[in-house]
Amino acid sequence: MSNPVFPFLYIALPVIDENELLPRLIDCIIAQKYQHFKVFVCVNQPDEWWDQAERQRICENNLLSLEYLKSVTGIDLVTIDKCTPGNGWKGKKHGVGWARKVLMDAINEVADERDIILSLDADVTFSPDYFYSVAQKFLQFPDAVALAVPYFHKPASDPAACFAILRYEIYLRYYSLNLWRISSPYTFTALGSAMSCPIWAYRAIGGITPKMSGEDFYFLQKLRKYGKMLFWNQEKVYPEARFSNRVYFGTGPAMIKGNEGDWTSYPLYSIRFFNEISETYKLFPLFFQKTHTTQVTEFLRNHLKEDDPFLLLRENAREVNQFVRSCHEKFDGLRILQYLKYRQTTETQKDEDCLQEYLIQSFGKQVLEVLGIDDSFSFKTTNLEHLEKIRRFLTEKEEIYQINSVPSLPGQQLPVG
């Protein structure tokens, strides 16, 4: 039997105002045991920033990044200059989404269909085995369209930043766990620093859609609709926990808003709302004959201005399985979030109560004692050690779902409870 041919990795790295952290990332890349890769870096900013005094520091920081990248040796590296005067973004086409598109499209021009795009951000670290683990996953599952890599934010030295990232990650884990619980197809947490896809899948979906923020979410959603996604990898990425406004929404802006005492954009949605989605999921096969009235179908009617949101799907489907898949594609990850936000407008339950209700339903009342949660628990007054304990518990439970989603690990099915 011939030896397996491991895929070639193309690293896509957008950089803006990252000169301080960039050398640490490059060191991680150089240290990789798997050396079958090439790095593409796009140092980017709007061209007009050169004329804005308040942006001069970022402009100069980007120039330092360009100079640093010229000095890097030991790896195959291509730098795309979207920051020096005259080369920056023009008009509304700017931001990390455009940087990822430029990078991924450049990679697509030179890569073979079985090669892999591995997306990174400058603020992450990972072990020397990371690239190998990604290559191995796609070798093991050649029909997979994407890998959403598990993540774990590093502790911050600043207590305020540490509190904000723990609170935000609890929100992310809680959200994902509830989607896992109801068997949603959209259980991934979209991080641009923790996703990979094969070139053939990138071409099949028409590439990444450039957006100023959130491009990673829409990219993974497009891939998920196209085919099978992987949710588990034995190696994690470790993003930095920092207050940042480099993007318009995401981790950095969430931390800034949360640090100001406003978590309303990142609530722990009641499990009742997820259960409503689950109930509608179970009715999808029956919708093949007739759309039934549920909280979700009423939301879609009003939100999409369609009397029957599933009518065209029904008319175009040849059989029930095709129809159910179309239902999930229509009521996708974005629609799920929109539905939860809509339901949240009438919610009076506190985040702490939602967390307790979820924990009791999923793991039994005794888990509250294990985690030190009682009726007096408050996110505002608890300490960092307590938040860390909750974060780690939710992470462990999410990892069990992720591991159990891998079809080729017989004998390794772990109990969630």
C-alpha positions in Angstrom: 0.0 0.0 0.0 1.3 3.4 -0.9 1.9 6.1 1.7 -0.8 8.7 2.0 -0.1 12.0 0.4 -0.7 14.7 2.9 -2.3 17.9 1.6 -0.4 21.2 1.0 -1.5 24.0 3.4 -1.8 27.6 2.3 -1.9 29.9 5.3 -4.2 33.0 4.9 -3.2 35.7 7.4 -4.8 39.2 7.4 -2.8 41.8 9.4 -3.7 45.2 10.6 -2.0 47.0 13.6 -0.4 43.8 14.7 3.4 44.4 14.7 3.7 43.6 18.4 2.0 40.1 18.1 3.1 39.2 14.6 6.6 37.8 15.5 5.0 35.5 18.1 2.7 34.1 15.5 5.5 33.7 12.9 7.5 31.8 15.6 4.6 29.4 16.0 4.5 28.9 12.2 8.2 28.3 11.9 8.1 25.8 14.8 5.5 23.6 13.0 6.6 20.0 12.6 4.5 19.8 9.4 6.5 21.9 6.9 4.3 21.3 3.8 2.9 24.8 3.7 3.2 28.4 2.3 2.1 31.6 4.1 0.2 34.4 2.4 0.0 37.6 4.5 -2.1 40.7 3.7 -1.1 43.8 5.6 -4.1 46.1 5.1 -5.9 49.4 5.9 -8.1 51.9 4.1 -5.9 54.2 2.0 -7.6 57.3 3.4 -6.1 56.6 6.9 -2.9 58.2 5.7 -4.7 61.5 5.8 -6.3 61.0 9.2 -4.1 62.0 12.2 -5.9 59.7 14.6 -5.0 56.7 12.3 -1.3 57.6 11.9 -0.2 55.1 14.6 -1.9 52.2 12.8 -0.4 53.2 9.5 3.1 53.3 11.0 2.5 50.0 12.8 1.5 48.4 9.5 4.8 49.7 7.9 6.7 48.0 10.7 4.8 44.8 10.0 5.8 45.0 6.3 9.5 45.5 7.3 9.3 42.6 9.8 7.9 40.3 7.2 10.7 41.1 4.8 13.1 39.9 7.5 11.5 36.5 8.0 13.5 33.5 6.9 13.0 29.8 7.1 9.4 29.7 5.6 7.9 30.3 2.2 6.1 33.6 2.6 4.2 35.9 0.2 3.3 39.4 1.4 0.4 41.4 -0.2 0.7 45.1 0.4 -2.7 46.7 1.0 -1.4 49.4 3.4 1.3 51.7 1.9 0.1 55.0 0.4 -1.8 54.3 -2.8 -2.1 50.6 -2.1 -4.7 50.6 0.7 -8.4 49.9 0.4 -10.5 52.4 -1.6 -14.1 53.3 -0.8 -16.3 50.9 1.1 -14.3 47.8 0.1 -12.2 47.4 3.2 -11.9 45.5 6.4 -10.9 42.0 7.4 -13.4 40.4 5.1 -11.8 41.9 2.1 -8.4 41.0 3.4 -9.4 37.3 3.7 -10.9 37.4 0.2 -7.8 38.9 -1.4 -5.7 36.2 0.4 -7.9 33.3 -0.3 -8.4 34.3 -4.0 -4.7 34.6 -4.4 -4.2 31.2 -2.9 -6.9 29.8 -5.1 -5.0 31.0 -8.2 -2.0 28.8 -7.4 -3.4 25.9 -5.4 -4.5 22.5 -6.4 -8.0 21.4 -5.6 -6.9 19.1 -2.8 -4.8 21.7 -1.1 -6.1 23.4 2.1 -6.7 27.0 3.0 -5.9 27.4 6.7 -7.1 30.8 8.0 -5.3 32.5 10.9 -5.3 35.8 12.7 -2.2 37.5 14.1 -3.2 37.2 17.7 -3.3 33.4 18.0 -0.9 30.8 19.2 -0.9 27.0 18.8 1.3 24.0 19.3 4.0 22.7 16.9 1.5 19.9 16.0 -1.3 22.2 14.7 -0.6 22.2 11.0 -0.1 18.4 11.0 -3.4 17.9 12.8 -5.3 20.0 10.2 -3.7 18.2 7.3 -4.4 14.8 8.9 -8.1 15.7 9.4 -8.6 16.5 5.7 -6.7 13.4 4.7 -8.9 11.3 7.0 -12.1 13.0 5.7 -11.5 13.9 2.1 -15.2 14.8 1.5 -15.2 17.3 4.4 -15.9 20.9 3.2 -14.5 22.7 6.3 -13.0 22.3 9.7 -14.1 24.6 12.5 -11.2 24.3 14.9 -11.8 24.3 18.7 -10.6 27.4 20.4 -9.7 28.6 23.9 -9.0 32.2 24.7 -5.8 32.8 26.6 -6.1 34.4 30.1 -5.5 38.2 29.9 -3.1 39.9 32.3 -5.5 42.8 32.7 -8.3 41.7 35.1 -10.9 43.7 33.2 -10.0 42.1 29.9 -9.9 38.7 31.6 -13.4 39.2 33.0 -14.7 40.4 29.6 -13.3 37.4 27.7 -14.5 34.9 30.2 -18.0 36.4 30.1 -18.0 36.5 26.3 -16.7 32.9 25.9 -19.4 31.7 28.3 -21.9 33.3 25.9 -20.3 31.6 22.9 -20.2 28.2 24.6 -23.7 28.4 25.9 -25.0 29.3 22.5 -23.1 26.5 20.8 -24.1 23.9 23.4 -27.8 24.7 23.0 -27.5 24.3 19.2 -25.7 20.9 19.8 -28.5 20.0 22.2 -31.2 20.5 19.6 -29.2 18.9 16.8 -28.8 22.0 14.7 -26.6 21.9 11.6 -25.1 25.2 12.6 -23.2 24.4 15.8 -19.9 26.0 14.7 -18.5 29.0 16.4 -17.1 31.2 13.6 -13.6 32.4 14.3 -11.5 33.6 11.4 -8.4 32.4 13.2 -9.8 28.8 13.6 -11.2 27.6 10.3 -9.9 25.6 7.3 -11.3 24.4 4.0 -10.1 22.5 0.9 -9.6 24.4 -2.3 -12.2 22.3 -4.1 -14.9 23.4 -1.6 -13.8 27.0 -1.8 -14.3 26.9 -5.5 -17.6 25.1 -5.3 -19.2 27.8 -3.1 -17.8 30.6 -5.2 -15.2 31.7 -2.6 -15.6 33.8 0.5 -18.0 36.8 0.5 -16.2 39.9 1.6 -17.7 41.7 4.5 -16.3 44.3 6.9 -17.0 41.9 9.8 -18.6 38.6 10.2 -17.1 37.2 7.0 -16.0 34.0 8.9 -19.6 33.3 9.9 -21.0 33.7 6.5 -18.1 31.7 5.0 -18.6 28.7 7.3 -22.4 28.9 6.8 -22.0 28.7 3.0 -19.7 25.7 3.4 -22.0 24.0 5.9 -24.9 24.3 3.4 -22.7 22.7 0.7 -21.5 19.7 2.6 -20.1 17.9 5.7 -18.2 20.0 8.2 -15.8 18.8 10.8 -16.1 20.2 14.3 -13.4 18.5 16.2 -9.6 18.7 16.1 -7.2 17.4 18.8 -5.2 20.7 18.5 -6.7 24.0 19.5 -6.0 27.6 18.6 -5.5 30.1 21.4 -6.7 33.6 20.5 -5.6 36.6 22.5 -8.1 38.2 24.9 -7.9 41.9 24.2 -10.0 45.0 23.8 -10.0 45.7 20.1 -12.0 47.6 17.5 -10.2 46.3 14.5 -13.5 44.8 13.4 -17.0 46.1 13.7 -18.3 43.1 15.7 -16.8 40.0 17.2 -14.7 39.3 20.2 -12.9 42.6 20.6 -16.0 44.9 20.2 -18.0 42.5 22.5 -15.3 42.8 25.2 -15.4 46.6 24.9 -19.1 46.8 25.1 -19.2 44.3 28.0 -16.5 46.1 29.9 -18.9 49.1 29.8 -21.5 47.0 31.5 -23.6 46.3 28.5 -24.1 42.6 27.6 -27.5 43.0 26.0 -26.1 42.1 22.6 -24.7 38.8 24.0 -27.5 37.4 26.2 -27.8 33.8 27.4 -31.0 33.1 25.5 -33.6 31.0 27.3 -33.6 27.3 26.6 -37.3 27.7 25.8 -36.3 29.5 22.6 -34.0 26.8 21.5 -36.7 24.2 22.4 -39.0 26.1 20.1 -36.5 25.7 17.3 -36.2 22.0 18.1 -39.9 21.5 17.9 -40.0 23.1 14.5 -37.1 21.0 13.3 -39.1 17.9 14.2 -42.0 19.1 12.1 -39.9 19.7 9.0 -40.9 16.3 7.5 -44.6 17.1 8.0 -44.1 20.5 6.3 -43.6 18.5 3.1 -47.4 18.2 3.0 -48.4 21.3 4.9 -46.7 24.1 6.9 -47.7 23.9 10.5 -47.9 27.0 12.7 -45.1 27.4 15.2 -43.3 30.3 16.8 -40.6 29.8 14.2 -42.9 29.7 11.2 -44.7 32.8 12.4 -41.4 34.6 12.8 -40.4 33.7 9.3 -43.7 34.8 7.9 -43.3 38.2 9.4 -39.6 38.5 8.9 -39.5 37.4 5.3 -42.9 38.8 4.4 -44.0 35.4 3.0 -47.4 33.8 3.7 -45.9 30.4 3.6 -42.1 30.4 4.0 -41.9 26.8 3.0 -44.2 26.8 -0.1 -41.5 27.2 -2.7 -39.3 24.6 -1.0 -42.1 22.1 -1.1 -42.9 22.8 -4.8 -39.2 22.3 -5.7 -38.4 19.2 -3.6 -38.8 15.7 -5.2 -38.8 13.9 -1.8 -38.9 14.6 1.9 -35.2 14.3 2.7 -34.4 16.9 0.1 -37.2 19.1 1.4 -35.9 18.9 5.0 -32.4 19.8 3.9 -33.9 22.9 2.1 -35.7 23.8 5.3 -32.5 23.8 7.3 -30.8 25.9 4.5 -33.6 28.5 4.7 -33.8 28.5 8.5 -30.0 28.8 8.7 -27.5 30.0 11.3 -28.3 33.6 10.6 -32.0 33.1 10.8 -31.6 31.2 14.1 -29.8 34.2 15.6 -32.4 36.6 14.3 -35.1 34.4 15.7 -33.4 34.3 19.1 -33.0 38.1 19.1 -36.6 38.5 18.2 -37.8 36.3 21.0 -35.4 38.0 23.4 -37.3 41.3 23.0 -40.1 39.8 25.3 -37.8 38.0 27.7 -37.5 39.0 31.4 -35.4 36.1 32.6 -31.9 37.0 33.7 -28.8 35.5 32.1 -28.0 33.9 35.4 -31.4 32.2 35.5 -31.1 31.0 31.9 -27.7 29.5 32.7 -29.1 27.7 35.8 -32.1 26.4 33.8 -29.8 25.0 31.1 -27.4 23.4 33.5 -30.2 21.7 35.5 -32.0 20.4 32.4 -28.8 19.1 30.8 -26.7 17.8 33.7 -29.0 17.7 36.8 -29.4 20.0 39.7 -26.3 18.7 41.4 -24.1 20.4 38.9 -25.0 23.8 40.4 -23.2 22.7 43.6 -20.2 21.5 41.7 -20.0 24.9 39.9 -20.8 26.9 43.0 -23.9 28.5 41.5 -26.9 29.3 43.6 -29.8 31.9 43.6 -27.3 34.6 44.6 -25.0 34.0 41.6 -24.4 37.1 39.5 -22.1 37.7 36.6 -21.6 41.3 37.8 -20.3 40.3 41.3 -18.6 36.9 40.8 -14.8 36.6 40.7 -12.5 35.5 37.9 -11.9 32.1 39.3 -15.6 31.4 39.4 -16.0 32.5 35.7 -13.1 30.4 34.7 -14.6 27.3 36.4 -17.8 27.8 34.5 -16.0 28.5 31.2 -14.0 25.3 31.5 -17.0 23.2 32.4 -18.9 24.4 29.3 -15.8 23.9 27.2 -15.5 20.3 28.3 -19.1 19.6 27.5 -18.8 21.2 24.1 -15.8 19.1 23.4 -17.8 16.0 24.1 -20.3 17.0 21.5 -17.5 17.8 19.0 -15.7 14.4 19.6 -19.0 12.5 19.3 -19.6 14.2 15.9 -16.6 12.5 14.4 -17.9 9.3 12.7 -14.6 7.4 12.7 -13.9 7.1 16.4 -15.7 3.8 17.4 -15.6 3.1 21.1 -14.9 6.7 21.9 -18.5 7.9 22.3 -18.5 9.9 25.5 -21.5 10.7 27.7 -22.5 14.3 27.6 -24.0 14.3 31.1 
